[in-house]
């Protein structure tokens, strides 16, 4: 069973269970209305040694920071401000107190940066490396929530920054080059929290998610839930070092992927540049399609690369 096949099975298995206000599986976070026009959004992500990171190539501080960053990225992808987190860790008995303190210092540094409170968690021992699980919680107005299912034909498609640095950084790390700029980016992703909150306030922004598995994979999640297709101009994709395959297939960029009402795109771009000091990266458009597929274009001509995003199994 594939990773997403397993997720679909879980969704079907629990689809008939009364959710008591909770939204169904499918977005970066689940959403719970709490009254007064407000919602909580809740997400969880795991990091497992030798799957998500190599302890020999990552400092404890970097790992603590990253474990929170990937979860805050999911909250940002909903257009909501993160407010709290829970942290659970399973640690081998041979880890030092200093390592544990540095890990927590890294976690705390990012939590303090975005005003996120640590409100609980759990600890246990591990016989097979470091395991980390974080739950992140956001709170905001219901009308600010952005979902993967809200893209519409004619929308412009954007990404929130350059893509591919993390994949190139992982390549460097696996080659023993630990001190490159891309390796540092891979170990220290920056969640686009401020951008996510701002996009949540914009009515012309429709669908949104974060890029954790690569544009080729993640855009298809939006297309599937929105019942449409996409055309993407590979020349417009902001690929680090011009490596388009790393940009569209590599995971862990944690940039935001979002669509904007096509009729409002030019005005949106002006407002974006005024707010952030750079133009947003428009990479394509949403089109009519009976299947959730991406048509890749180069110099206006259709190409057929065998690009796939990252999958765990």
C-alpha positions in Angstrom: 0.0 0.0 0.0 1.3 3.5 -0.9 1.5 6.4 1.5 -1.6 8.1 0.0 -3.4 4.8 -0.4 -3.1 4.3 3.3 -4.4 7.8 3.9 -7.4 7.1 1.6 -8.1 3.9 3.4 -8.1 5.7 6.8 -10.5 8.4 5.4 -12.9 5.7 4.1 -12.7 3.7 7.3 -13.5 6.6 9.5 -15.8 8.5 7.1 -19.0 7.2 8.7 -17.9 8.2 12.2 -19.7 11.2 13.7 -17.1 14.0 13.7 -19.0 16.4 16.0 -18.0 19.5 14.0 -14.6 18.4 12.9 -13.9 18.6 9.2 -12.9 15.4 7.2 -9.4 14.3 6.4 -7.8 16.0 3.3 -6.2 19.4 4.2 -3.0 20.4 5.9 -5.0 20.7 9.2 -8.3 19.7 10.5 -10.7 22.5 11.3 -12.9 22.8 14.4 -15.4 25.6 14.8 -15.3 27.0 18.4 -18.0 29.7 18.2 -18.0 33.4 17.6 -16.9 32.9 14.0 -13.6 31.4 15.1 -11.9 28.1 14.4 -9.1 26.0 15.7 -6.9 24.3 13.1 -4.8 21.3 14.2 -2.1 19.3 12.5 0.6 16.7 13.4 3.8 15.6 11.8 6.5 13.1 12.7 10.2 13.1 12.2 12.1 9.8 12.4 15.8 9.4 12.5 17.3 7.9 9.4 14.1 8.6 7.5 13.7 12.4 7.9 17.1 13.3 9.2 20.6 11.9 9.9 21.7 12.7 13.5 25.3 12.7 12.3 24.6 15.5 9.9 22.1 17.6 11.9 22.7 19.4 15.2 20.2 18.9 18.0 19.3 22.6 17.9 18.6 22.4 14.1 16.4 19.3 14.7 14.4 20.9 17.5 13.7 23.9 15.3 12.8 21.9 12.2 10.4 19.7 14.1 8.3 22.7 14.9 8.9 24.4 11.6 7.3 21.7 9.5 4.2 21.8 11.6 3.9 25.6 11.6 4.1 25.4 7.8 0.9 23.3 7.8 -0.9 25.9 10.0 0.3 28.7 7.7 -1.1 26.7 4.7 -4.5 27.1 6.2 -4.2 30.9 6.4 -4.3 30.8 10.2 -1.9 32.1 12.9 -0.2 29.3 15.0 -0.7 29.7 18.7 0.3 26.5 20.5 2.1 23.1 20.1 2.5 19.8 21.8 5.8 17.9 21.6 6.4 14.2 22.1 9.9 12.6 21.8 11.3 9.1 22.0 15.0 9.2 22.7 17.7 6.6 22.9 19.2 6.1 26.3 22.7 7.0 25.1 21.7 10.6 24.2 23.3 13.2 26.5 21.5 15.7 28.6 23.3 18.4 26.5 21.8 17.0 23.3 18.3 17.1 24.8 18.7 20.7 26.0 20.0 21.8 22.7 17.1 20.2 20.9 14.6 22.0 23.2 16.5 25.3 22.8 16.0 24.9 19.0 12.4 24.2 19.4 12.0 27.1 21.8 13.8 29.6 19.4 11.2 29.1 16.7 8.3 29.0 19.1 9.4 32.3 20.6 9.8 33.8 17.1 6.1 33.2 16.3 4.6 33.4 19.8 3.7 29.7 20.0 3.2 28.2 23.4 4.3 24.7 24.3 1.3 23.3 26.1 2.0 19.6 26.5 3.5 16.4 25.2 5.1 13.1 26.2 8.5 11.5 26.5 9.7 7.9 26.3 12.8 5.9 25.5 13.6 4.5 22.0 15.5 1.4 20.9 15.7 2.6 17.2 16.8 6.2 17.0 15.2 9.5 17.8 11.4 9.9 17.0 9.7 13.2 17.3 6.0 14.0 17.0 4.6 17.5 17.1 1.0 18.8 17.2 0.5 22.4 16.2 -2.6 24.4 16.8 -3.8 27.6 15.1 -6.6 29.9 15.9 -8.4 32.4 13.7 -11.5 33.6 11.9 -13.4 30.9 10.0 -13.5 33.1 6.8 -9.7 33.1 6.7 -9.3 29.3 6.4 -8.0 28.2 3.0 -8.6 24.7 1.8 -7.1 22.5 -0.9 -10.6 22.0 -2.4 -11.3 25.6 -3.3 -9.3 26.1 -6.6 -11.5 27.1 -9.6 -10.9 27.0 -13.3 -9.1 30.2 -14.4 -7.3 30.7 -11.1 -3.6 31.7 -11.3 -1.2 29.4 -9.5 1.6 30.7 -7.3 4.4 29.5 -5.1 5.7 31.5 -2.2 9.4 31.3 -2.9 12.3 29.5 -4.7 12.0 25.7 -4.9 14.6 22.9 -4.9 17.1 24.1 -2.3 16.1 21.5 0.3 16.4 18.6 -2.3 19.8 19.9 -3.4 20.8 20.3 0.2 19.9 16.7 1.0 21.9 15.6 -2.0 24.9 17.6 -0.6 24.4 16.0 2.9 24.3 12.5 1.5 27.5 13.3 -0.4 29.2 14.4 2.8 29.1 18.1 2.0 27.5 19.4 5.2 28.4 23.0 5.0 26.8 24.2 1.7 24.1 26.9 1.7 21.5 24.4 0.4 22.4 21.9 3.2 21.8 24.6 5.7 18.4 25.3 4.2 17.5 21.6 4.3 18.3 21.5 8.0 16.7 24.9 8.8 13.5 25.4 6.8 11.6 28.6 7.4 7.8 28.3 7.6 6.0 31.1 5.7 3.9 32.0 8.7 3.6 35.7 8.0 2.7 35.1 4.4 0.2 32.4 5.3 -1.6 34.8 7.7 -1.7 37.5 5.0 -3.0 35.2 2.3 -5.7 34.1 4.8 -7.0 37.7 4.9 -7.2 37.9 1.1 -10.6 37.0 -0.4 -9.2 36.5 -3.9 -6.9 33.7 -2.6 -8.7 30.4 -3.0 -6.9 27.1 -2.5 -3.7 26.7 -0.5 -1.3 24.1 0.9 2.4 23.9 1.7 5.0 22.2 -0.4 6.4 19.3 1.5 6.6 16.6 -1.2 7.3 18.6 -4.3 5.3 20.7 -6.7 4.6 17.7 -9.0 3.0 15.8 -6.2 1.4 18.5 -4.0 -0.3 20.5 -6.8 -2.1 17.3 -7.7 -3.6 17.2 -4.2 -5.3 20.5 -4.9 -6.4 19.5 -8.3 -7.9 16.2 -7.1 -9.9 17.9 -4.3 -10.9 20.8 -6.6 -11.9 18.5 -9.6 -9.7 20.3 -12.1 -6.4 20.3 -13.9 -3.4 22.7 -14.3 -1.0 24.1 -16.8 2.4 24.9 -15.3 5.1 26.8 -17.2 8.4 25.3 -16.2 10.3 28.5 -17.3 8.3 30.3 -14.6 9.1 27.9 -11.8 11.7 29.6 -9.5 14.2 26.8 -9.5 17.3 27.1 -7.3 20.4 26.8 -9.4 18.2 26.3 -12.4 17.6 22.7 -11.4 13.9 22.2 -12.4 13.8 18.6 -11.5 14.8 19.4 -7.9 12.3 22.2 -7.9 9.3 20.2 -8.9 10.1 16.8 -7.5 12.2 17.5 -4.4 10.5 17.6 -1.0 10.7 19.7 2.1 10.8 23.2 0.6 7.9 24.3 2.9 6.9 27.1 0.6 3.2 27.9 0.2 1.4 26.8 -3.0 -1.8 28.8 -3.6 -4.3 29.8 -6.3 -5.8 33.2 -6.8 -9.0 34.3 -8.7 -7.6 34.9 -12.2 -9.6 38.1 -12.6 -7.9 39.6 -9.5 -4.4 38.3 -10.1 -2.8 41.5 -11.3 -4.1 43.5 -8.5 -3.1 40.8 -6.1 0.4 40.8 -7.4 0.7 44.6 -6.9 -0.5 44.2 -3.3 1.8 41.3 -2.7 4.9 43.2 -3.9 3.9 46.3 -1.9 3.6 44.1 1.3 6.7 41.8 0.9 9.0 43.7 -1.4 9.2 41.1 -4.2 6.8 39.8 -6.8 5.0 36.6 -6.2 5.9 33.6 -8.4 3.1 32.9 -10.8 3.8 29.4 -12.3 0.6 28.4 -14.0 -3.2 28.4 -14.1 -6.0 26.1 -13.3 -7.8 24.5 -16.3 -10.8 22.3 -17.0 -9.9 18.6 -16.8 -11.7 15.4 -16.0 -8.6 14.1 -14.2 -6.3 15.9 -11.7 -3.3 16.2 -14.0 -0.6 18.8 -14.6 0.2 19.8 -18.2 3.8 20.9 -18.2 4.7 23.7 -20.7 8.1 25.0 -21.9 8.3 27.9 -24.3 4.5 27.5 -24.7 4.8 23.9 -25.9 3.7 20.8 -24.0 6.4 18.5 -22.7 6.0 15.1 -21.1 8.6 14.7 -18.3 8.4 11.7 -15.9 8.4 14.0 -12.9 7.0 12.7 -9.6 7.0 14.1 -6.1 8.4 12.4 -3.0 6.5 9.5 -1.4 7.5 7.7 1.8 6.4 4.2 0.6 
